[in-house]
Amino acid sequence: MIFDDAKALDLDGIHATTASETGPVLWFNQVEDVIVRGCRMPSGVQRFLRITGAASKGVRLFANDLGEVDVAPEVNKSSRGEMTSLSYPL
């Protein structure tokens, strides 16, 4: 799922049963004030989240069950300085 130029996005309860082997389940580009919570990923998903875009900020992850996923979000260098919170407790 790709979200481009989105603001005040609230995603709850995504359960991906299939995903690309190389790409993320969620890709945020130029997003602001995003909450992702209550998502479940099966084993075999390599990347849950990619964040790109210099305007991306305020992406928050809460209470997600990411199984054996590479939990650390992939954050593009151009957006890294603008992140206000990336937390991903299980």
WOCORKA-V70717 format. One record per backbone hydrogen bond with DSSP energy under -0.5 kcal/mol. NH is the residue of the N-H (numbers start at 1). CO is the residue of the C=O. If there is no record, write none. Layout:
nh:NH co:CO
nh:NH co:CO
This chain:
nh:3 co:27
nh:5 co:29
nh:8 co:32
nh:9 co:33
nh:11 co:35
nh:13 co:37
nh:16 co:40
nh:17 co:15
nh:25 co:47
nh:26 co:48
nh:27 co:1
nh:28 co:50
nh:29 co:3
nh:29 co:27
nh:30 co:52
nh:32 co:6
nh:33 co:57
nh:34 co:58
nh:35 co:9
nh:36 co:60
nh:37 co:11
nh:38 co:62
nh:38 co:63
nh:40 co:14
nh:41 co:65
nh:42 co:16
nh:45 co:42
nh:46 co:44
nh:48 co:70
nh:50 co:26
nh:51 co:74
nh:52 co:28
nh:56 co:53
nh:57 co:31
nh:58 co:82
nh:60 co:34
nh:60 co:58
nh:61 co:87
nh:62 co:36
nh:64 co:89
nh:65 co:39
nh:66 co:64
nh:69 co:66
nh:70 co:46
nh:71 co:69
nh:74 co:49
nh:75 co:73
nh:76 co:51
nh:76 co:74
nh:79 co:76
nh:80 co:76
nh:81 co:77
nh:82 co:79
nh:83 co:80
